[in-house]
Amino acid sequence: MTHTPFIISAPYLEEQRNQPEVVVVDCRFALNDPELGYQQYQKSHIPGAYYLDLNKDLSAPVARHGGRHPLPDPDELGKKLAGMGVNFQETLVVAYDDSRFGFAARLWWLLRYLGHDRVSLLDGGWGGWLAQGYAVTDTVPIPKLGQFVPQIRQDWVVDINEVKVRKDLAGVVLIDSRERDRYLGEREPINPIAGHIPGAVNYPWGLVTDEGGYVHSLGVQQQRWQDIQQSQELIVYCGSGVTACVNLLSLEIAGITGGKLYPGSWSDWCSYL
């Protein structure tokens, strides 16, 4: 297992999950069936885990522009986190999903964007937890009273205008996190237009973990980014600013800090085409 404050193992979580300063969040979701994740959570989840929904909690309502998953209102998300007993900069939040961090990493990134660094992802996710035979439950935990006042890191995000201005500057690399065939425009299951932002390079987010959702070693993460690690600025996008967060996680594990998210991503970009 990769040793990083951002990734924790199932045995470690099993040891720690009853501590008052630990809050577990289930982020399971399916883009093609938006109710499925919550239904799965209601049937069975890690004991004590709360649920946050990609569409309802981790995104704002969709508008004409801004992409399919605009960033949520920080104060609203802050209130939801407080209602789970999360205390700003104190509580360790552990997020998991069953999609190789595809949705849990969005919460990981959002918490840090709101100024809360104590957040980790469960290595191997839900599947790994089950495989190791740890307890599950259908009991939904009661609301708690935490204190969470966001301190937003505004310079962590860029909008379409900044992407247009910055993407061709020397030392700036624009990273497309989608699967290779979507980057190449050979397949586009969701957006009206296929292709990628001109000048972007492709680093598919699915390569951060193995098939079981276990994060690849530190050496693998560092090797992934060796061609662009000297860049002055990295701007990361995907289809709608969700799975790009898995690449931002990979960059952080590799020791490359300061990567920025274009939250609107391709779904925002192609809304202007």
C-alpha positions as CSV (number, residue, x, y, z in Angstrom):
1,M,0.0,0.0,0.0
2,T,1.1,3.5,-0.7
3,H,2.0,5.4,2.5
4,T,0.5,8.8,2.2
5,P,-1.8,10.8,4.5
6,F,-4.4,10.8,1.7
7,I,-4.9,7.0,1.6
8,I,-5.7,4.7,4.5
9,S,-6.2,0.9,4.6
10,A,-9.3,-1.0,5.6
11,P,-7.6,-2.5,8.7
12,Y,-6.6,1.0,9.8
13,L,-10.1,2.3,9.3
14,E,-11.5,-0.7,11.2
15,E,-9.3,0.3,14.2
16,Q,-10.1,4.0,14.1
17,R,-13.7,4.3,12.9
18,N,-15.2,4.5,16.4
19,Q,-13.0,7.4,17.4
20,P,-15.0,10.6,17.9
21,E,-12.5,12.5,15.7
22,V,-13.1,10.2,12.7
23,V,-16.1,10.6,10.3
24,V,-16.7,8.1,7.4
25,V,-18.5,9.2,4.3
26,D,-20.0,6.9,1.6
27,C,-19.7,8.5,-1.9
28,R,-21.0,5.6,-4.0
29,F,-22.7,6.9,-7.2
30,A,-23.6,5.8,-10.7
31,L,-23.8,8.4,-13.5
32,N,-26.3,6.4,-15.5
33,D,-28.5,5.7,-12.4
34,P,-28.3,8.7,-10.0
35,E,-30.4,7.0,-7.3
36,L,-28.4,3.8,-7.2
37,G,-25.6,4.9,-4.8
38,Y,-28.0,6.0,-2.1
39,Q,-30.1,2.9,-2.5
40,Q,-26.9,0.8,-2.1
41,Y,-26.0,2.9,1.0
42,Q,-29.4,2.3,2.6
43,K,-29.0,-1.5,2.1
44,S,-25.5,-1.7,3.4
45,H,-22.6,0.5,4.4
46,I,-19.6,0.8,6.7
47,P,-21.0,1.2,10.3
48,G,-21.3,4.9,11.2
49,A,-20.9,6.1,7.6
50,Y,-22.9,9.1,6.4
51,Y,-23.8,9.5,2.7
52,L,-23.1,12.4,0.3
53,D,-24.6,12.4,-3.2
54,L,-22.6,13.6,-6.1
55,N,-25.5,15.5,-7.7
56,K,-27.3,16.7,-4.6
57,D,-24.4,17.4,-2.1
58,L,-21.1,17.5,-4.0
59,S,-22.4,19.6,-6.9
60,A,-24.5,22.7,-7.5
61,P,-27.6,22.6,-9.8
62,V,-26.7,22.5,-13.5
63,A,-27.1,25.7,-15.6
64,R,-26.6,26.4,-19.3
65,H,-22.8,26.8,-18.8
66,G,-20.5,25.7,-16.0
67,G,-20.6,22.0,-16.8
68,R,-22.6,19.0,-15.5
69,H,-21.3,19.1,-12.0
70,P,-20.6,22.7,-10.9
71,L,-18.9,23.1,-7.5
72,P,-21.4,23.1,-4.6
73,D,-22.2,26.2,-2.5
74,P,-19.4,26.1,0.1
75,D,-21.6,27.2,3.0
76,E,-24.3,24.6,2.2
77,L,-21.7,21.8,2.0
78,G,-20.1,23.2,5.2
79,K,-23.5,22.8,7.0
80,K,-23.9,19.3,5.7
81,L,-20.4,18.4,7.0
82,A,-21.1,20.0,10.3
83,G,-24.2,17.9,10.6
84,M,-22.1,14.8,10.3
85,G,-19.9,15.9,13.2
86,V,-17.1,17.2,11.1
87,N,-15.1,19.9,12.9
88,F,-13.1,22.2,10.6
89,Q,-9.4,21.3,10.4
90,E,-9.8,18.8,13.3
91,T,-11.9,15.8,12.2
92,L,-10.4,13.1,10.0
93,V,-12.9,12.5,7.2
94,V,-12.5,9.1,5.4
95,A,-14.3,8.9,2.0
96,Y,-15.0,5.7,0.0
97,D,-16.8,4.6,-3.1
98,D,-16.9,1.5,-5.4
99,S,-15.6,3.4,-8.4
100,R,-11.8,3.5,-7.9
101,F,-12.0,6.9,-6.2
102,G,-14.0,8.3,-9.1
103,F,-16.5,9.9,-6.7
104,A,-14.8,9.8,-3.3
105,A,-11.9,11.9,-4.7
106,R,-14.4,14.7,-5.4
107,L,-15.1,14.9,-1.7
108,W,-11.4,14.6,-0.9
109,W,-10.6,17.5,-3.2
110,L,-13.6,19.6,-2.1
111,L,-12.7,19.3,1.6
112,R,-9.2,20.5,0.9
113,Y,-10.5,23.3,-1.4
114,L,-12.7,24.4,1.6
115,G,-9.5,24.5,3.7
116,H,-9.9,21.2,5.5
117,D,-6.8,19.0,5.0
118,R,-7.6,16.1,7.2
119,V,-9.3,13.9,4.6
120,S,-8.3,10.4,3.4
121,L,-9.6,7.9,0.9
122,L,-10.2,4.2,1.8
123,D,-7.8,2.1,-0.3
124,G,-9.7,-0.6,-2.2
125,G,-13.0,1.2,-1.4
126,W,-16.2,-0.6,-0.5
127,G,-15.2,-3.8,-2.4
128,G,-11.9,-4.0,-0.3
129,W,-13.9,-3.5,2.9
130,L,-16.2,-6.4,2.1
131,A,-13.4,-8.6,0.8
132,Q,-11.7,-8.3,4.2
133,G,-14.8,-9.4,6.0
134,Y,-15.4,-6.2,8.1
135,A,-18.8,-5.4,9.5
136,V,-21.5,-3.6,7.5
137,T,-24.9,-2.2,8.5
138,D,-28.1,-0.7,7.2
139,T,-28.4,1.7,10.2
140,V,-28.2,5.3,9.2
141,P,-26.3,7.4,11.8
142,I,-28.1,10.3,13.5
143,P,-27.0,13.9,12.8
144,K,-24.3,15.4,14.9
145,L,-23.2,18.9,15.7
146,G,-19.9,19.9,14.3
147,Q,-18.4,23.3,13.4
148,F,-17.4,23.8,9.8
149,V,-16.7,27.3,8.4
150,P,-15.0,27.0,5.0
151,Q,-11.9,29.0,4.2
152,I,-11.9,28.6,0.4
153,R,-8.7,28.3,-1.6
154,Q,-9.8,30.3,-4.6
155,D,-6.6,29.8,-6.5
156,W,-7.2,26.1,-6.7
157,V,-9.8,26.5,-9.5
158,V,-9.8,28.1,-13.0
159,D,-12.8,29.0,-15.2
160,I,-13.1,28.7,-19.0
161,N,-11.6,32.2,-19.5
162,E,-8.5,31.4,-17.5
163,V,-8.1,28.1,-19.4
164,K,-8.3,30.0,-22.7
165,V,-5.7,32.5,-21.6
166,R,-3.3,30.1,-19.8
167,K,-3.4,26.9,-21.8
168,D,-0.9,28.0,-24.4
169,L,1.5,29.8,-22.1
170,A,5.0,28.3,-21.6
171,G,5.2,26.2,-18.5
172,V,1.5,25.5,-18.4
173,V,0.2,22.0,-19.0
174,L,-3.5,21.2,-19.5
175,I,-4.3,17.6,-18.5
176,D,-7.4,15.8,-19.8
177,S,-8.2,13.0,-17.3
178,R,-10.8,11.0,-19.4
179,E,-10.3,7.6,-21.1
180,R,-8.1,7.7,-24.2
181,D,-10.9,7.1,-26.7
182,R,-12.9,10.0,-25.3
183,Y,-9.9,12.3,-25.4
184,L,-9.3,11.3,-29.0
185,G,-13.0,12.0,-29.8
186,E,-13.6,8.4,-30.9
187,R,-16.4,8.0,-28.3
188,E,-18.5,10.5,-26.4
189,P,-21.2,8.9,-24.2
190,I,-22.5,12.0,-22.5
191,N,-21.6,15.4,-24.1
192,P,-23.1,16.7,-27.4
193,I,-19.6,17.2,-28.9
194,A,-16.6,14.8,-28.9
195,G,-13.0,15.7,-28.6
196,H,-10.7,17.6,-26.2
197,I,-9.6,21.1,-25.4
198,P,-6.9,22.1,-27.9
199,G,-3.4,21.6,-26.5
200,A,-4.4,19.2,-23.7
201,V,-2.4,16.1,-23.0
202,N,-4.1,12.8,-21.9
203,Y,-3.6,11.1,-18.5
204,P,-6.5,8.8,-17.9
205,W,-7.7,8.9,-14.3
206,G,-8.3,5.1,-14.2
207,L,-4.6,4.4,-14.2
208,V,-4.2,5.9,-10.7
209,T,-5.5,2.6,-9.2
210,D,-5.5,-1.1,-10.1
211,E,-8.7,-3.0,-11.1
212,G,-9.6,-3.5,-7.4
213,G,-9.4,0.2,-6.6
214,Y,-6.1,0.0,-4.7
215,V,-3.8,3.0,-5.4
216,H,-0.6,2.2,-7.3
217,S,2.7,2.7,-5.5
218,L,4.5,6.0,-5.0
219,G,7.0,5.0,-7.6
220,V,4.2,4.4,-10.2
221,Q,2.6,7.7,-9.4
222,Q,5.9,9.6,-9.7
223,Q,6.7,7.8,-13.0
224,R,3.3,8.8,-14.4
225,W,4.0,12.5,-14.1
226,Q,7.8,12.5,-14.8
227,D,7.4,14.2,-18.3
228,I,5.5,17.2,-16.8
229,Q,6.7,17.4,-13.2
230,Q,8.9,20.5,-13.9
231,S,5.9,22.5,-15.3
232,Q,5.1,25.8,-13.6
233,E,1.3,25.2,-13.7
234,L,-0.9,22.2,-14.2
235,I,-4.6,22.5,-15.0
236,V,-6.6,19.3,-14.7
237,Y,-10.0,18.6,-16.3
238,C,-12.2,15.7,-17.2
239,G,-15.9,15.4,-18.4
240,S,-17.4,17.5,-15.6
241,G,-14.7,18.1,-12.9
242,V,-15.3,14.9,-10.9
243,T,-12.8,12.2,-12.0
244,A,-10.2,14.9,-12.6
245,C,-9.9,14.9,-8.8
246,V,-8.4,11.4,-9.0
247,N,-5.5,12.8,-11.1
248,L,-5.1,15.7,-8.6
249,L,-4.8,13.0,-5.9
250,S,-2.2,11.2,-7.9
251,L,-0.2,14.4,-8.4
252,E,-0.3,15.1,-4.7
253,I,0.8,11.5,-3.9
254,A,3.7,12.0,-6.3
255,G,4.7,15.1,-4.5
256,I,3.6,17.5,-7.2
257,T,1.5,20.2,-5.5
258,G,-0.5,23.1,-6.8
259,G,-2.4,21.4,-9.6
260,K,-5.6,23.3,-10.4
261,L,-9.1,22.1,-11.3
262,Y,-11.2,23.4,-14.2
263,P,-14.5,22.4,-12.6
264,G,-16.6,22.9,-15.7
265,S,-14.3,20.7,-17.7
266,W,-15.2,19.4,-21.2
267,S,-19.0,19.7,-20.5
268,D,-18.5,23.4,-19.9
269,W,-16.1,23.9,-22.7
270,C,-18.2,22.3,-25.3
271,S,-21.3,24.2,-24.1
272,Y,-19.8,27.2,-25.9
273,L,-18.9,25.4,-29.1
